[in-house]
Amino acid sequence: MSASLTLSASSAAKSDRLIVAFSIAIVASSMFFWIFPEVDLVVSRWFFTPDYGFVSSSDPNLQWLRKSSPWALAAVIIFILVRILWDAIAGALTWSRARKPVWLLCGLALGPGLIVNGLLKEFWGRPRPVHLDVFGGDAVHQMVWVVSDWCDGNCSFVSGEASSSAWLVAAALITPKQIRPYATAITLLYAVSLSLNRIAFGGHFLSDVVLAWLICGLIFAILYRLIPGTTHTFRSGGNRSSFRNWFR
């Protein structure tokens, strides 16, 4: 019991540090892009030419990379659900085994789902780089966190693909220890490529990508802190159900 409590306290302390770190990073990044709003335009201009616009958006390889994102996301979700179902059928579905999959699914629903795509992208109204007057469009550049009427829905702030990419990295971080370094490195490379791809396409600013990652990181850390790290056995035998160590 003492060892369990010590481990739980250690995990909580790590979560608390991550929450503080992500919170500070969000504030610092927001202030940076507020003080230097031209950074977004400079970075987007790297991928823009007056004659061809955001030429990378027509590259078939980069188009394939973007189209692969929903498939990668779906594959991980299906794997999580199949694992939960398999454990349930085998009578081995304990809370200690289910906690991380539940954390991932809740993180996906709350982070990329509700906060990013449901709230920020729908109601903040930031126009995408490709729609700006400096890149051949008619919209005026808006800074981070500014609510505007230059976009009616599915807007630039923040990046949906970047938030999904952050979730994929979170999934890689809880893979078995034997493969975790390799899974994390490969997923991180893929996730960063997806995020940069959106900037190259003129779909998002650098700040959209950075803040999407940090906001989702904060949400994942808060959820990990809130979801109890207790063990609970769901297996049943006849009329008996074991609820061992639920409050441990």
C-alpha positions as CSV (number, residue, x, y, z in Angstrom):
1,M,0.0,0.0,0.0
2,S,2.8,2.4,0.9
3,A,4.6,1.7,-2.4
4,S,1.4,2.3,-4.3
5,L,0.8,5.6,-2.6
6,T,4.4,6.7,-3.2
7,L,4.1,5.8,-6.9
8,S,0.8,7.6,-7.1
9,A,2.2,10.7,-5.4
10,S,5.2,10.7,-7.8
11,S,3.0,10.5,-10.8
12,A,0.8,13.3,-9.5
13,A,3.9,15.5,-8.9
14,K,5.1,14.9,-12.5
15,S,1.7,15.8,-13.9
16,D,1.6,19.0,-11.8
17,R,5.0,20.0,-13.2
18,L,3.8,19.3,-16.7
19,I,0.7,21.4,-16.1
20,V,2.8,24.3,-14.9
21,A,5.3,23.9,-17.7
22,F,2.6,23.8,-20.5
23,S,0.8,26.8,-18.9
24,I,3.9,28.9,-18.8
25,A,4.8,27.9,-22.4
26,I,1.3,28.9,-23.7
27,V,1.6,32.3,-22.0
28,A,5.2,32.8,-23.2
29,S,4.4,31.8,-26.8
30,S,1.3,33.9,-26.9
31,M,3.2,36.9,-25.7
32,F,6.0,36.3,-28.2
33,F,3.5,36.2,-31.1
34,W,1.8,39.2,-29.8
35,I,5.0,41.2,-29.5
36,F,6.4,39.9,-32.8
37,P,3.3,39.2,-35.0
38,E,5.4,39.6,-38.2
39,V,7.1,36.2,-37.3
40,D,4.0,34.4,-38.6
41,L,4.1,36.3,-41.9
42,V,7.8,35.8,-42.3
43,V,7.6,32.0,-41.8
44,S,4.6,31.7,-44.2
45,R,6.4,33.8,-46.8
46,W,9.2,31.2,-46.9
47,F,6.7,28.9,-48.7
48,F,5.0,31.5,-50.9
49,T,5.9,32.9,-54.3
50,P,4.0,35.7,-56.1
51,D,3.7,33.7,-59.3
52,Y,2.6,30.3,-57.9
53,G,1.3,31.1,-54.3
54,F,1.9,28.3,-51.8
55,V,3.4,26.0,-54.4
56,S,3.9,23.1,-51.9
57,S,0.2,22.6,-51.7
58,S,0.3,21.0,-55.2
59,D,3.1,18.6,-54.4
60,P,1.7,15.1,-54.6
61,N,4.0,13.7,-51.9
62,L,3.0,16.4,-49.5
63,Q,-0.7,15.9,-50.4
64,W,-0.3,12.3,-49.6
65,L,1.3,13.1,-46.3
66,R,-1.7,15.3,-45.3
67,K,-4.2,12.7,-46.4
68,S,-2.4,10.0,-44.3
69,S,-3.3,11.9,-41.1
70,P,-6.9,10.7,-40.7
71,W,-5.9,7.2,-41.5
72,A,-3.1,7.2,-38.9
73,L,-5.5,8.7,-36.3
74,A,-8.2,6.1,-37.1
75,A,-5.7,3.2,-36.9
76,V,-4.6,4.3,-33.4
77,I,-8.2,4.7,-32.2
78,I,-9.2,1.3,-33.6
79,F,-6.2,-0.3,-31.9
80,I,-7.2,1.2,-28.6
81,L,-10.8,0.1,-28.8
82,V,-9.8,-3.4,-29.9
83,R,-7.4,-3.7,-27.0
84,I,-10.1,-2.7,-24.5
85,L,-12.6,-5.1,-26.1
86,W,-10.0,-8.0,-26.1
87,D,-9.2,-7.4,-22.4
88,A,-13.0,-7.3,-21.6
89,I,-13.6,-10.6,-23.5
90,A,-10.6,-12.3,-21.8
91,G,-11.8,-11.1,-18.4
92,A,-8.6,-9.1,-17.8
93,L,-9.9,-5.6,-18.1
94,T,-8.5,-3.9,-15.0
95,W,-8.5,-0.2,-14.4
96,S,-4.7,-0.2,-14.4
97,R,-4.8,-1.6,-18.0
98,A,-7.8,0.7,-19.1
99,R,-6.6,3.9,-17.5
100,K,-4.2,5.0,-20.2
101,P,-6.5,4.1,-23.2
102,V,-9.3,6.0,-21.4
103,W,-6.9,8.9,-20.9
104,L,-6.0,8.9,-24.6
105,L,-9.6,8.8,-25.8
106,C,-10.7,11.5,-23.4
107,G,-7.7,13.6,-24.4
108,L,-8.6,13.2,-28.1
109,A,-12.3,14.1,-27.5
110,L,-11.5,17.1,-25.3
111,G,-8.3,18.5,-26.9
112,P,-8.4,18.1,-30.7
113,G,-12.1,17.5,-30.6
114,L,-13.9,20.0,-28.4
115,I,-11.3,22.7,-27.6
116,V,-9.5,23.0,-30.9
117,N,-12.1,22.0,-33.6
118,G,-15.2,22.7,-31.6
119,L,-14.3,26.1,-30.1
120,L,-11.1,27.8,-31.3
121,K,-11.3,27.0,-35.0
122,E,-15.1,27.7,-35.2
123,F,-15.4,30.9,-33.1
124,W,-12.0,32.8,-33.2
125,G,-12.3,33.7,-36.9
126,R,-8.6,34.0,-37.7
127,P,-8.1,33.8,-41.5
128,R,-5.7,31.3,-42.9
129,P,-2.4,32.6,-44.5
130,V,-3.7,31.7,-48.0
131,H,-6.6,34.1,-47.5
132,L,-4.5,37.1,-46.5
133,D,-4.1,40.2,-48.7
134,V,-0.3,39.8,-48.5
135,F,-0.6,36.4,-50.0
136,G,-3.1,37.2,-52.8
137,G,-6.3,37.0,-50.7
138,D,-8.5,39.8,-49.3
139,A,-8.4,39.2,-45.5
140,V,-6.3,41.1,-43.0
141,H,-3.8,39.3,-40.8
142,Q,-5.1,38.8,-37.2
143,M,-2.9,38.1,-34.2
144,V,-3.3,35.1,-31.9
145,W,-6.3,35.0,-29.6
146,V,-8.0,37.9,-31.4
147,V,-11.6,37.1,-32.2
148,S,-12.4,38.4,-35.6
149,D,-15.1,38.1,-38.4
150,W,-12.6,37.5,-41.2
151,C,-13.5,33.8,-41.2
152,D,-16.8,32.1,-40.5
153,G,-15.8,28.6,-39.7
154,N,-13.0,26.0,-39.7
155,C,-10.5,28.9,-39.4
156,S,-6.8,29.1,-38.8
157,F,-6.5,29.4,-35.1
158,V,-5.4,26.8,-34.0
159,S,-4.3,24.0,-36.2
160,G,-6.5,20.9,-36.1
161,E,-3.9,18.7,-37.8
162,A,-1.2,19.8,-35.3
163,S,-3.5,19.0,-32.4
164,S,-4.1,15.5,-33.8
165,S,-0.4,15.1,-34.3
166,A,0.3,16.0,-30.7
167,W,-2.2,13.3,-29.7
168,L,-0.4,10.7,-31.8
169,V,2.8,11.6,-29.9
170,A,1.0,11.2,-26.6
171,A,-0.1,7.8,-27.7
172,A,3.5,6.8,-28.6
173,L,4.7,7.9,-25.2
174,I,2.6,5.2,-23.4
175,T,3.6,2.3,-25.7
176,P,5.5,-0.6,-24.0
177,K,9.0,0.4,-22.7
178,Q,10.7,-1.9,-25.1
179,I,9.5,0.0,-28.2
180,R,8.7,3.4,-26.7
181,P,11.9,5.2,-27.8
182,Y,11.4,4.0,-31.4
183,A,7.7,4.6,-31.5
184,T,8.1,8.1,-30.0
185,A,10.9,9.1,-32.4
186,I,9.0,7.9,-35.5
187,T,5.7,9.4,-34.4
188,L,7.4,12.7,-33.5
189,L,9.0,12.9,-36.9
190,Y,5.7,12.1,-38.6
191,A,3.8,14.6,-36.3
192,V,6.2,17.5,-36.9
193,S,6.2,16.8,-40.7
194,L,2.4,17.0,-40.6
195,S,2.4,20.2,-38.7
196,L,5.0,21.9,-40.9
197,N,3.1,20.6,-43.9
198,R,0.1,22.8,-42.9
199,I,2.4,25.9,-42.8
200,A,3.9,25.0,-46.2
201,F,0.4,24.7,-47.7
202,G,-0.6,28.1,-46.4
203,G,-3.3,26.5,-44.2
204,H,-1.9,27.6,-40.9
205,F,0.6,30.0,-39.3
206,L,3.5,29.0,-37.2
207,S,1.7,30.3,-34.1
208,D,-1.4,28.1,-34.9
209,V,0.9,25.0,-34.9
210,V,2.9,25.9,-31.8
211,L,-0.2,26.8,-29.7
212,A,-2.1,23.8,-30.9
213,W,0.7,21.5,-29.6
214,L,1.0,23.4,-26.3
215,I,-2.8,23.7,-25.6
216,C,-3.3,20.0,-26.2
217,G,-0.2,19.2,-24.1
218,L,-1.8,21.1,-21.2
219,I,-5.2,19.3,-21.7
220,F,-3.5,15.9,-21.8
221,A,-1.5,16.7,-18.6
222,I,-4.6,18.0,-16.7
223,L,-6.5,14.8,-17.7
224,Y,-3.7,12.6,-16.6
225,R,-3.7,14.3,-13.3
226,L,-7.5,14.1,-12.9
227,I,-8.1,10.5,-14.0
228,P,-7.5,8.3,-10.9
229,G,-4.6,6.0,-11.0
230,T,-6.4,3.2,-9.1
231,T,-6.8,-0.4,-10.0
232,H,-10.2,-1.9,-10.6
233,T,-11.1,-5.3,-11.9
234,F,-14.0,-5.6,-14.2
235,R,-14.1,-9.4,-14.6
236,S,-17.1,-11.2,-13.3
237,G,-17.8,-14.8,-12.2
238,G,-21.4,-15.7,-11.8
239,N,-22.9,-13.0,-9.6
240,R,-19.6,-11.9,-8.2
241,S,-17.6,-8.8,-9.3
242,S,-14.3,-7.9,-7.9
243,F,-13.7,-4.2,-7.0
244,R,-10.2,-4.6,-5.6
245,N,-8.2,-1.7,-4.4
246,W,-10.6,0.8,-6.1
247,F,-9.6,3.6,-3.6
248,R,-6.0,2.6,-3.3
